[in-house]
Amino acid sequence: MKVTLREDTNPDPDFYYHLQFKIYHEPFLIWDRETWETVLTTCDVYRLEIDGRYGGDVILEDRGKGIKYIVDFSVLAEYQGKGIGKSALEHIKKMTKGLTAVTRKETLGFFLKSGFVSRKTLKNYYHPDVDGYYIVFERKPEK
């Protein structure tokens, strides 16, 4: 299986809008078209391709000084649990000095195993009774 993380320099808002319904099952995670248009024009968008087919995405917002905020990190269900997300995250970590994100309980373990640290719990961040977790990854300086 060939896995590639490729920058999407001309992302199509309709493609990403419709795709989210295959990835997210909770209504509070679904963005409207206007949000997608804003995100795709202000952030760096990367497509995760498996053998040339779409397998997920990574969307990063520049926070300055080499730090990126993970706006979206998703892998289609059929590719989950195969190390593909881990590989994509390792690649992104090498491209930056550090990463931050807010994630859900369901994905917190994935990020913690990948070297992130949970800094703060954000009560009811996503929805009533659905907390967010502010996480940070800081790359260690090379010796």
C-alpha positions as CSV (number, residue, x, y, z in Angstrom):
1,M,0.0,0.0,0.0
2,K,1.5,3.3,-1.1
3,V,0.7,6.2,1.3
4,T,1.2,9.8,0.1
5,L,0.5,13.1,1.9
6,R,0.1,15.7,-0.9
7,E,-0.7,19.4,-0.6
8,D,-4.1,20.2,-2.1
9,T,-3.3,23.6,-3.6
10,N,-6.8,24.2,-5.1
11,P,-9.2,22.4,-2.6
12,D,-12.8,22.1,-3.7
13,P,-15.2,23.1,-0.9
14,D,-17.9,20.9,-2.3
15,F,-15.6,17.8,-2.2
16,Y,-14.7,18.4,1.4
17,Y,-18.2,19.4,2.4
18,H,-19.7,16.1,1.1
19,L,-16.8,14.0,2.3
20,Q,-17.3,15.0,5.9
21,F,-20.5,13.0,6.0
22,K,-18.5,9.8,5.3
23,I,-16.1,10.6,8.1
24,Y,-18.1,12.1,11.0
25,H,-21.3,10.7,12.3
26,E,-21.9,13.2,15.1
27,P,-23.9,16.2,13.8
28,F,-22.0,18.7,15.9
29,L,-18.8,17.9,14.0
30,I,-20.3,18.8,10.6
31,W,-19.4,22.1,9.1
32,D,-21.5,24.2,6.8
33,R,-20.4,25.1,3.3
34,E,-19.4,28.6,4.3
35,T,-17.1,27.3,7.1
36,W,-15.5,24.9,4.6
37,E,-14.9,27.8,2.1
38,T,-13.2,29.9,4.9
39,V,-11.1,27.0,6.2
40,L,-9.9,25.9,2.7
41,T,-8.9,29.4,1.7
42,T,-7.1,30.3,5.0
43,C,-5.3,27.0,5.8
44,D,-2.9,24.5,4.4
45,V,-4.7,21.5,3.1
46,Y,-3.1,18.1,2.6
47,R,-4.8,15.0,1.0
48,L,-3.9,11.6,2.4
49,E,-3.8,9.3,-0.6
50,I,-3.6,5.5,-0.5
51,D,-2.6,3.9,-3.8
52,G,-3.7,7.1,-5.5
53,R,-7.1,7.2,-3.9
54,Y,-8.4,9.7,-1.3
55,G,-8.0,8.3,2.2
56,G,-8.2,11.3,4.5
57,D,-7.0,14.8,5.0
58,V,-4.9,17.1,7.3
59,I,-5.8,20.8,7.5
60,L,-3.3,23.1,9.2
61,E,-3.6,26.7,10.3
62,D,-0.4,28.7,10.7
63,R,0.0,30.1,14.2
64,G,3.4,31.7,13.6
65,K,7.0,30.7,14.5
66,G,6.7,27.3,12.9
67,I,3.7,26.3,15.0
68,K,0.6,24.8,13.2
69,Y,-2.9,24.2,14.6
70,I,-4.6,21.0,13.4
71,V,-8.0,22.2,12.1
72,D,-8.9,18.8,10.8
73,F,-7.2,15.4,10.8
74,S,-9.2,12.6,9.4
75,V,-8.7,9.1,7.9
76,L,-11.6,7.2,6.2
77,A,-12.9,4.3,8.3
78,E,-11.6,1.6,5.9
79,Y,-8.0,2.9,6.4
80,Q,-8.1,3.3,10.2
81,G,-6.1,1.0,12.4
82,K,-3.4,0.4,9.7
83,G,-0.8,2.9,10.8
84,I,-1.8,5.4,8.0
85,G,-2.9,8.2,10.3
86,K,0.3,7.7,12.4
87,S,2.5,7.9,9.3
88,A,0.7,11.1,8.2
89,L,1.1,12.6,11.6
90,E,4.8,11.8,11.8
91,H,5.3,13.5,8.4
92,I,3.4,16.6,9.6
93,K,5.4,16.7,12.8
94,K,8.6,16.9,10.8
95,M,7.3,19.8,8.8
96,T,6.7,22.0,11.8
97,K,8.3,23.2,15.1
98,G,5.2,22.3,16.9
99,L,1.5,21.4,16.6
100,T,-1.5,22.2,18.6
101,A,-5.1,21.0,18.4
102,V,-8.3,20.4,20.2
103,T,-9.5,16.8,20.0
104,R,-12.2,14.6,21.4
105,K,-12.0,11.8,23.9
106,E,-12.3,9.2,21.1
107,T,-9.1,10.4,19.4
108,L,-7.2,11.7,22.4
109,G,-5.3,8.4,22.9
110,F,-4.1,8.4,19.3
111,F,-2.5,11.9,19.8
112,L,-1.0,11.1,23.2
113,K,0.7,8.0,21.8
114,S,2.2,10.2,19.1
115,G,3.9,12.5,21.6
116,F,1.3,15.1,22.2
117,V,0.6,16.4,25.8
118,S,-2.9,17.3,27.0
119,R,-2.8,20.8,28.4
120,K,-6.4,21.6,29.2
121,T,-9.9,20.1,29.2
122,L,-12.4,22.4,27.5
123,K,-15.8,21.5,29.0
124,N,-18.7,21.2,26.6
125,Y,-16.4,22.4,23.8
126,Y,-18.1,20.4,21.0
127,H,-21.5,19.9,22.4
128,P,-23.1,19.7,25.8
129,D,-21.4,16.8,27.6
130,V,-18.8,16.5,24.8
131,D,-15.5,18.0,26.1
132,G,-12.5,19.0,24.0
133,Y,-8.9,18.5,24.9
134,Y,-6.3,21.1,24.0
135,I,-3.2,19.2,23.0
136,V,0.3,20.3,22.2
137,F,3.3,18.7,20.4
138,E,6.7,20.4,20.7
139,R,9.5,19.1,18.6
140,K,12.7,18.7,20.6
141,P,15.6,20.7,19.3
142,E,18.3,18.7,17.4
143,K,21.5,18.2,19.4
